[in-house]
Amino acid sequence: MPRRPSEASGRAWRLYLVGGAVRDRLMGRPPGDRDWVAVGAQAEDLARDGYVPVGRDFPVFLHPQTREEVALARTERKTSSGYHGFEFQADPSVTLEEDLKRRDLTINAIAQGEDGSLIDPCGGQADLRAKTLRHVSPAFAEDPVRILRLARFAARWPDFSVAPETLALCRDMVQAGEVNALVAERVWQELSRGLMEVQPSRMLDLLRACGALQRLLPEVDRLWGVPQPAEHHPEIDTGVHLMMVLDATAQAHAPLAVRFAALCHDLGKGSTPKSQWPRHIGHESRSVQLLQALCQRWRVPQDCREMAEVVAREHVHIHASLGLSAAAMVRLLDRLDAWRRPGRLGGIVQACECDARGRLGRQEHDYPQARRLLQAHAVGLAVDTAAVAQAAAADGLRGPAIGQRIQQARVRALQELAWA
């Protein structure tokens, strides 16, 4: 806990634990970072006691020993559209209750005093017991990031429901154009965190229900209502399939790059002409084009973008890889860049396995393609390519011809494994 404030200024000020740390303790969950609010203080008071200022938009300090964040109690007023359009008031006159009432959800608006007592002016404890996500006040509508945070919390706690009035407020915010002012960094931050939650499909479900998905990820929103061949997809609807695939990645504890690849693997099906439904010939290349635009719009990190492109382009071929010849398998591994980037192959295969299991009645099915592909990769990696290249050079070969000789050596290695 931050050390007790001095009263050298002549003002008595107090510290309260706030936000997620209080909420998680009440839920019986391990707390994350602990955030504190200083009530009755000025910036000079904290600086005098050795707290280090770090906030640019409003006064936030780091405790000199624990490095935990301490913010001055504050209120805020909307001055313009978007995430940055706020004017803050932080001075000793701001009460703890006023600070709590500016927060997003009631379950995040509970404070704990140094004596362990709880201050809960917004009914957060009752909503925790009822497992309800509810906005604190109409001021929720002033910050569009809160829609994304709400969707992330829905994905974190699948047994919580969103209060109808909160969902209605989110719809009003979308219709008012608030989400159009969101900056790329915050959108990606919240989307990526939501993808890593327990049931990421609930994030998409809520964003879609309030209309934000269509504004932020129209390529994803278009997948609902698009049919697929029933023999491969008993769930039929592409949007339903996507949500099942995302939840499969969560059950597999997949890393972010795999989960993002799952999000984008079928984007091209949303642009298939209706005359071609339920078949989606060429959707792989269309998916790559669409996800590239999505990644540019929200500044998706390179590792996520690159894995998503490979999975979108090659997942159908990986699903069909059990019947490949040794030469065709080596060519597939070439396209996956598996020889040069061997550490990435496991994630690509995992994304495809989740795609195969994200189908009605097939959630527990085996995926032998994963074992087959990884075995082929291991055999190909065991080929002494330096020796092959040296022998090829001794035969007078140069450049691409040496690469072809290496590829032939890998094919022979697979054939010696009695490859199909």
N, C-alpha and C positions, 0 to 999 in steps of 0.2 A: 504494500500500500504506500502511496506517496506520503512523505512525512507531513506532520501536522503543520498548518500554516502559522507563521508568526503573527503577532499583532503590533509589529513595529510601526505600522502606518496609523495606528489608532482605530482601524476598522477590524471587526471580527469577521472573518470569512471562513467558509467551511467547504470541505470536499465531499463529493458523493460519487459512488460508483454508478454508472448508467449504462443503458443500452444492452447489447448482446450478452455481456457477462452476467448481468442480473437475470435476464431472460433464461439463459442456458442453465444457470444454477437452479432456478425454479422448475425447469423441465427435467432436472436430474441428469443433464448432459455435461460433458467436460467443457469448461469455459474456454473461449478463445482469448483474443487480446482483451485486456481490461482498459476501458476508457473512463475518464473521470471528468466531472464538471466542478468548477470552482464558483461558488455562489457568494456574492458580496465582495468580490475582489476586483482590482484593476490589474492591468498588465504589469505595472510597476511593482505590485505586491509580489507576484510570482517571480519576477526577475530578481527582486531583492533577496529572495530565498534560494536562488540558484537554478530556477527552472529555465530551460533553454527555449527561446521562441523559435517556432518552425512554421507557423501558419502565415500564409500570404493574404488570403481573402478575409480571414478573421483570426483573432488571437488564439493560437494553440501552442502549448508548451510541452516539453519533455521533462519528466522528473530527472533530476541530476544523477540519481543512482539507478532507479528501476527502468528508466527510459520509457515509461508508460506515458500516454498522451493525457494531458490535462487541458481542457478548453474552458474559457470564461463562459459563464452562463450568458445566453444571448437570445434575442428574438430576431426575426427576419421579416422583410417586407418585399414583395414582388415588385420589381421596377421595369422589367422587360421580359420578352419571351426567352425560353431556353433555360439551359442548366445554370448559366452564369448570371442570369438576370435578377439578382437579389441585393438588397441593402441590409446590412447587419447592424444591430445595436448590441453592444457588449459593454455593460458598465455595472457598478455595484447595485443599481436599483432593480436589475432583472432578477426575478425570483426563480427558485427551482421549478415551481409549477409552470411558469411561463416558458422556461427552457424546455420542459418535457412536452408541453402542448404543441411545440413546433415540429416534433418528430413525426416519422412517417406512420408507423403502426402502433396500436395500443400496446402490443406485447413488447415493443422496443422503447416504451415511454415509462418505464419503471426505474426508480432510483433506490439505492441502498445507502443509508447513512453509515458513519463509522461505527455506530453501536449495533449495526445489523438491522435496524428498522427499515421498513419499506415505505416508499412514498409513491403512490399509484393514483394520480388524479384522473386517469383516463380509462380505468377499468381493465388494465392489461392482464391482471391476474385472473379475472373472470373469463376473458377471452382465451387465455391459456388453458383453463379448465375445459372450456367449450371447444377448444381446438379451432379457433376462428381467427382469420387474418382480416383485421378491420382497420381502416384509416382513422387517425386521431381526430382530424378536423378537415373542413373544406380546404385548408391550406395545402393538403396533400396534392391538390391539382396544380399547384404552382411549380412543381418540380417533376418533369417527365421521367427522370431517372427512376423515380419511385415505382413506375409501372414495371420496369425491368427488375427492380429489387423485389417487388411483390411476386413476380413470376418466378424468380429464383427461390424465394422462400416456399412457394407452392411446390417446387421441385424438391426442396430439401425435406419437407414434412408432408408426405403423401396423405397422411390422415387428417390434415387440416383442410378446412374449406374456406373459401373467400366469401366474406359478407356480401350479400347481393347489392347493398348500397355502395360498397367499395368497387365492385365490378362495374356498376353503372357510372360511377365517377370516372373510372379509367376510360370507359367508352366516350364520355363527354370530352375528356382530355384529348383523345385521339381525334375526335371530330373537330375540335378547336385547333388542331394542327400543332399541338405542343410537341409531339414526338418528332416532328420534322426539324426541330431545332437541336436535337441531340447530337453531340459531338462523337466522332468515330471512336475515340479512346474509351469513353464511358460505355458506349454500346458494346464494344468487344469485351471490355472488362466484365460486364454483367452477363453477357451471353456465355462467355467462356466459363464463368463460375457456375452458371446455371447448368451447363452441359455436364459439369463435374458433380452435380448433386445426385441424390439417391434415385430419383425418378425424373430424368430430364424431360420426358414427354409432357409432364404437367406444365413445364415452362411454355412449351409451344401451345399447349391447350389453352392456357390463360391468355397468352399474347394473341392468339387467334380469336378468342371469345370477345376481346375488347377492340379488335381491329388493328392492334399494333403490329401484328405479324405481317399483314399486308403492306404496311408502310415501311417496315424495317427490313423484312426478308420476303419480298414478293415472290422470289423464285421458289421459296419453300411453301408459302401460302397457296400457290397454284396447284400443289400436289393433291389437295383434298378434292374428292369427287372424280379423280382420274382413275379409271379401272385398269386392272392388270389381268393377265391370263390366269384363270382359276386353278389350272393344273400346277402352276408354280406358286401362286399367291392365293391361298384359300381365303385370306382376309380381303381380297379384291382391291380395296381402296388404297391408292399409293400413299396418301397421307397417314392412314392407319398403320400401314407397313412401316413408314418412316418412324413413327412413334415407338413401335415395337422394337425396331432396330436400335434406336437410341437407348431404350431401357435395357436391351440386351448388353450394350456396351457398359452400362452402369453395373449390371449384375456380374460382368466379367472384370470389373474394376480397371477398365481400360484407361490409358492416359488420354490427355486432351486431344492430341493430334488424331487419335483413332476415333474419338467421339465426334470431332469435327468432320472427319472423312465420312462417317456414317450419316451425319446431317446432310451432306452434299452429294452423296453417291448417286442419287436418282433424280437430280434436279431436271435433267433433260426430259423426263416423262411429262413434266408440266407443260412442255411446248410441243408435244406430239399432236398433230392435227386429229380432230375427233374422228375423221374418216378412217384413221388407222387404228383406233382403239379396238381391242385392248392390247394390241401389239405395239411395241415401242422400238421399232428398228432405228438404229443410229442414235439412241438416246445417250449413249456413252459420251460421244464427242460433244453433243449439245450440253451435257452436264458439265463438262470441262469448261466450256465457254461461259456458262452461267456462273459457275463458282469463281472463275477468275474475276468477273465483274463484282461479285459479292465481296471477295477478298480485298479488292482495291477500295471498295466503298467503305469498309469497316476496318481497313488496315490490319488484316489478319496476319499473324506472324508467319514467317516463311516456312517453318517446319510443318505447321498445320496446312498451309496452302499446298505444299508439294505433296504431302501424303494424300490429301483429298483429291488432287489431280490424278495421281496414280490409281487410286481406288476407283474413282469414277470411270476412268478409261479402261481398266483391266478387270473389274470384279466379275464380269460375266465370263471372261476367259478363265479366271481362277476357279470359278464354280465348275467349269467344264474340264478342268485340267486332269481329272482321273484318266481320261481316255487319250491323253496326248502321247505321242511318240517321244523318244529320247531327244530327237532333234527339235521337236516343237516345244518341249519343256525347257530346253536350253534357250530357245528364242524368247519364250515367255519371261524367263529370269533375266535375259538381256534387257527386255523392255521395262522390267521392274527396277533396273539398275542395281540388281542384287549383288553383283560381284564387286562393284565399286563402293556400294553402301550397304553392306551386309546387316548392319544393326537395325535397319529400317524394315526389313522384310517381315519380322515378327508382327509389327504393328499393322502392316498391310494385310497379312493373313488374318489377324484378329478382327479387323474391320469386316472382311469378307465372311468370316465365320458368324459374326453378329448379324450380318445381312441375311445369311441363310437361316438363322434361328429366329429372326424377327418376322415370323410368319405364323399364322394361326395353326395351332396344333403341332408346331415343329420346334418349339422353344427348347426342347431337350434333345433334339436329334444330334447324332454324331456328325462330324464334319471331317471325313477322311482326307479331303483335299489338303487340309492344313498339314497333316503328317507327310503326305506324299510330296508336297512342294518343299517343305523344310528338309526332307530327306534328300531330295534331288539337289537342293542348294548345298547341303553339306558335302555331298559327293563331288559336285562341281568345284567347290572351294578347295577340296583336297588335291586337286590337280596341281602339279608343280608348274605353274605358268611360266616362271622364269626359265626353267629348263626347256620347256616347249618353245619359248620365244628364241632362246639361244640356238636351238637346233634349227629352227626355221630360218634364222639369220644366216647360219652356216650353209643352208641350202640356197642362199641368195634371195630370200624373200624380204620384203620391206613393207612398212606401214600397214595398211588394211589386210594385206595377205598374211601377216603374222597374226593379226587378230582372228582371222578365219581359221588358222591352224590351231589356235588356242580353243576356239569354239568346237572344232572337230574333236579335240582331245577330251573336252567335257562330254560331248555326245558319246564317245566311246566308253568313257567311265560309267555313264548311265546304262549303256547297253550291256556292259559287263555285270551290272547289277540285275540283269534279267528284266530290264525295263519293258513295259508293254509296247 
